[in-house]
Amino acid sequence: MCGCPVARSGRSYMARDAGRARRRLGLAAAILWAVSGEVILVEPAAAQSATQGIRSFNIPAQPLADALVQFGYQSGLQVAADGNATAAASSTAVSGSLTPQQALARLLAGTGLTFQFTGPNTVQVQRPAVGPSGATQLDPVQVQGAFPVPPQAMIDNLPPPYAGGQVATGGQLGLLGNRGVMDTPFNQTNFTAKKAQEQQAKTVRDVLLDDPSVRAYAPEGGIGRDNFFIRGFDAGSGAGISYGGLFGLVPNYSPMVEMAERIEVLKGPSAMLTGMSPLSVIGGTVNIVPKRAPDEALTQITANYISNGQFGGHIDVARRFGDEKQVGARFNGVYRAGQTSVNYNTDERGLAVLGLDFRGERVRLSTDFGFQRQYVGGLVPYLGVANGVALPWAPNVRNNVGQPWTFTDHKDLFGV
């Protein structure tokens, strides 16, 4: 019965003796350092190579001699140093999870001293070697430079989005390039491709309708274009939408949203910034930012279903090539067809867009090629009320007063 407590007490005494021995060893090391000018600091617990793996360090800024003692304890390395070289030097603070090499390099930064591993568990701290010419090895100097991308650049220069990723913090202002919405005296809204995808939008107009300044007046599935108003003024459809800042390029009737990385709405007169659109729009302009290949490879396949019987899919593939990823290619392909929620109305759409770009040190180039086809059968007519006629009750929105045999078929080939 009495043997167990005695055994536990014996282990406790052994642990305290080991702690005292370690402290005596550190004190002896410090004394030897002061007397002989050179000392080897030993960590008894290090049984295998301490240069491998990451360790936790917490060494405050202090005289270098004391810092090396703490480094030896925390790294498990035997450290040999010239006391004359470290006498007047001070160390910087080192903390965090680091390899012993990284920790010692930070500890010696600015002291003019170097280190060399002489064995698996031993390291020598010394003055830099002096060559025959008298040259002295200095601490390495790291220089980092970055060439700022001009604000007018359209490749790899998108303003970041706000929280949620659906609206961007800035957009293109014509010849002024990309500007933040808080740094310009204009009313601007910039929708992202993420917003269009999460909304399950089919066309550019579907995205624009979330802006309170933009209203549509022609029904979907009809013979008319995807016309819309900005601040009460007719902004047209495809002809009034610029593509990368250029008008007259996107499909004229109903541009599909999968071609756009950003959809930017600039409200108010903007001819001085963007140039006059073909329709002389004064209420505002809409700009589509083409999709470009990101640095990371992208392969995205999306299937979709829209009532009553529309099925489709979308593929988005992007790659960059070259040692510094100078050349980029991105392809978007979409096909969707079937019966809509309106009687006798069918909608078939297809889109293929290829965007290529090159970003060099002195020049950036881009080109885009696209094809879109839209076939609509059983057209939904646009109904209006003549002057003096009382407004009737709203009809059932699923009823189609048009003829089942009517259709439109549009094909658009574009490039820039």
N, C-alpha and C positions, 0 to 999 in steps of 0.2 A: 504493500500500500504506500510506503514512503518512497519507493524507488522512482515513481513517475515524476513527482514534483522535483526531485533532485536532478533528474535528467533534463527537465525543461529549464531549470535554473542554470545548469551547466551550459546549455546552448546560449542562454542569454549572456552569460559571462564571456563566452567565446566571441559573440558578436561585438560586445563592447570592446574586447581586447583587439579585435580586428580593426575597429574604428579608430582606437587609439594608435594602433600601428600605422594606419594610413596617415593620420595627422602628424605623427612623428616623422614619417617619411617626407611629407610636404615641408615640415619645418627644417629637416635636415637638408632638403634640396635647396631651400631658400638660403640657408647658411652657406652651403657649398657654392652657390651662385655668387654670393657676395665675396667670398674668400678667394676662390680659384678663378672666377671669371667664366667658368663653363660648368654646366650641369646637365644631367640627364634626368628628366622627369618620367617616372614610371607609374602606370596605372595597373595595379596588380590584378584587376578583374578582367583585363583583356586577355583572352585565351586564344583568339583567332584573329585573322587579319582585320584590323579596324578600318582600313581604307575602303572597305566595301560597304555599301549601304548608306542609308540616311540616318542621321542622329539628331537629337534635339539639343540645341545649344542655347545658353542664356549667359552671356559674358558681357558685363557692363563695360563702358569705357573707363580705362584705368592705366597705370603704368604697364608697359609691355611685359615686363618680367612677371608681374602678378597675373596678367592675362594669359600668358603661356602656361603657367601652372594650372589655371582653371581649364584651359583648353586640353591639357593632357589628361585631367580627370574626366572631362566630359566626352572626349573622343576615344579614350582607351589607347592612346598612342604614347610612345616614349619620345620625348622632345629634347633634342640637344641644341643648345644655343650658346653663342658667345656673349658673356655677360657685359663686356665692354661695349658691344654693339647695341645691346638692348637697354643699357643703363639710362640713357636720356630720352628714350622713345616712349611714346604713348600709343595705345591701341584705340581703335574705334569699337563701338558696341556691336556685338554679333548676337542675333537671336533668331530662332526659327528652326525649321527642319532642313538641314543641309548635309551634304557629304563633308567629311573632314577636310578634303582639299578645298572646297568652297569656303568653309568656315575659316580656315587658316589664311586663305588669300584675302578675305575681308579683314581679318584681324591685323594683317601686316600692311594693309593699304595705307600709303602715305608715309611709311616708315623708311622706305628705301631698302628694306631687307627682302630677301627671297627665301624660299625653302626648297628642299629636295628630299624625297623619300629614299632612304638608304636601306630599307628592308620592309617586310610586310607590315611591321608595327613600329617602325622607327622613322623619324623625320628630323632633318638637320635644318635649323634656321641660321642663316649666314648673310654676310655682306655680298653684294653682287660681285661677280668675277670681273676683274679689270684686265683687259686685253693688252697686247704689246703696244698698241698705239695710245694707251691711256684712256680709252673710251670706257665709260661706266654704264652698265645696264640699268635703266630706269624702270619704274613701274609702268605696266602697259597702259596706254591711253586709248579709250574707246571713243570714236567719233561717229555719230550717226547723222545722216543728212536726208532730207526729204524734199523733193521738188513739189511745191504746192500745185494742185490741180486747179487751173483757172475756172472761175465760176461758169463760164460759157461752155465748158466741156460737157458732152452728153453721154460719154462712156464712163461707167464706173464712178459716177458723181451724183448719185441720187440723194436728196436730203433725207435724213432719217425720219421714220414715222413717229407719231405720238404713241402713247401707251394704248395697246390694243391692236396696233398695226394697220388700221383701216384708213387713217387720214395722215398725210405727211406734214412735216413741219415747214415745208417750203416747196417751191416749184419754179418752173421757168417763167421768166418775165421778158420774153422776146430777146432783144439784143443785150439786155442786162444779165442774161444767164440765170442760173439758179439763185434764188434769194429766199430767205426765211420770211414767213408771213408776218412776224413781229418786227421786221426791219424794213418794211415797205409800206407806203401810204396807199395801198390798193387792197381791194376785197378779193381774196383768192382762196379757193378750196381745192385741195389736191387729194383725190381718192387713189388708193393703192390697188394692186391686183389682188391682194388678200381680201379686200373688201368686196370686190366683184365676185370672187370665188365663194366667200361665205354667204353672200347674198343670193348666190345661184343666178346671177344676172346673165341674160343671153346677149344683150346689146349694150352699146355705150349709153343709149338713152335710159336704160333701166338703172344704171348707176347714177346718172345725173339727176334723176327724179328725187333723190334723197336730199338734194340741195333746195332749200325753200325758194331760191331765186329762179329756179328752172321749172317750167311747166310744159307738159305735152298736150297736144290737142287732136292728134290723129290716132285712131285705134290700132292696136296690133292686128296683124293678119289682113290688113286692107291693101288697097292699091297705092296709097300714098306713102311718102317717105316717113322716116322717123323724125318728123319735125318737132321742134321745141322752141319755147320762148325763154329768154333771159331778161329778167327785169321788165317783162311785158313787151319786149321787142323780139320779132321773129329772128331766130338764129339759124334757120334752115335745118339741114341734116348733115349728110356727109360733106357737102360742099362748104359748109361753114365750120368744119372741124379740121384743124391742122394736125399733121403727122410729123412729129419731130420739129415743129415750127413752120412747116411748109403746108400751104393750103392746096386743095384740089387733088389729093392723093388717095385718101381713104375711100372705100366703097360709098357710092352716093346715096343709096336708099336706106340701108340698115347695117351700119358697120358693127361687126361682132366684137365682143369685149375681150376675147382671148388674145387679141393682138396687142393689148395695152399693158404696160408695166405701171403706168400712172395715167390717170385722167384728170387733167387740170382745168379748172374753171376760173377764168379771170373776168370778174364782173365790171361793167362800165366801159366807156370808150377806151380802146387800147390800140388804135391804128398806129400811134407813134411808136409803140413797143413791138408789136407783132406784125405790122403791115396790114393793109386793108384786105379783108376776105373777099372772095368772089361775089358774095351777096351783100356787101357793104353793111355788115352787121355793126350796130352801135350799142346793143345791150350788153355785149360781152363776147368772149371767145372761149373755145374749148380746144385744148391741145392734148394729143395722145403721145405719150412717151413710149417709144418702141422697147420691146424686151431685149435685154442683152445677157450674154452668158456670165454668170457669177464665177468667182474663183473656184468654188466647190462644184464638182460634177452634179448635175441635176437630171433626174429621170422621174417624171411624175405622170401617172396614168389615172384618169378620173372617169368613172361611168356615171351617167345621170338619167333620171326619169322625170318627165313632166306630164301632168294629166292633160288629156285623158289617155293618150297612148303614144307619147313622144319618148323615144329612147335615143341615146347618143353616148359619145365618149370624147375625151380630150387627152392628148398626149403632149407633154412638154419635156423636151430633151435639150440639155445644154452641156457643152464641153469647152475647155480652154486648152490651147496647145502652145508648145514652146518652153524653153528653159525658164522664162519669167512669165509664162502664160500671156504672151503678147496677143495671140490670135484667139478669137472666140467665135463660137457658132451656136445658135439657138434656133430650134425648130418647134413650131406649134401647129398641131393638126387637130381639127375639130370636125365631127360629123354628127348631125342631129336631125331626126325626121319622125313624122307621125301625126296623129290626129290631135288637135288642140282641144281646149275645153269648150270651144264654140262649135255648134253644129256645122257639119260639112266643111269645116276649115282645117286644112292641113298645112304644115310648115316644114320644109326641108332646107337645111343649111349645111354648107361645107366651107371650111377655111383651111388654108395652108400658108404659113408665113415662115420665111427663113431670114434670120438676121445675122450678119457677119460683122465683125469689128476687129480693128487692129489698134493697139495702144503702145506706142513707142515712147522714147525719151523726148522727142521733139515734135511728134505728129500723132494724131489720132484720126482714124478713118472708120467709116461704117457704111454699110449698104443693107437694104432690105428688099425682099421680093415677096409678093403675096398674091394669092388668088382666092376669091370668095364667090360662091354661088348660092342664090336663094330662090327657091321655088315655093310659091304660096298658091294653094288651090282653095276654091270656095271663098272668094274674097268677102271681107266684112266691109260694107259700105259706110261712108261717113254721112251721118244724118244731121240736118240742121232744121231749125224752126224759122219760118218766114215771118216777116213783120206782121203784127196784128193777130197772129195765131197763138192761142193759149198753149202753154207748156203742158203736154200730156203727161200721164203717169209714166214712170221709168219702166221700160220693157225688161223682160227677163234677159240677163246678160248672156245666157247660153244660146239664145235664139239668134239665128243668122237670117236676116232679111234679104241677103244677097243671093245670087244664083250659084248653085253648086258647080256649074261648068266654067265659071270665070277663074282666071289664074294670072299670075305674073311670074316671069322668069328672068332674073337678073344675074349677069356674070360680070365680075370686075377683076381686072388684072392690073396690079399696081407695083411700083418700085421706086426706090430713091437711093 
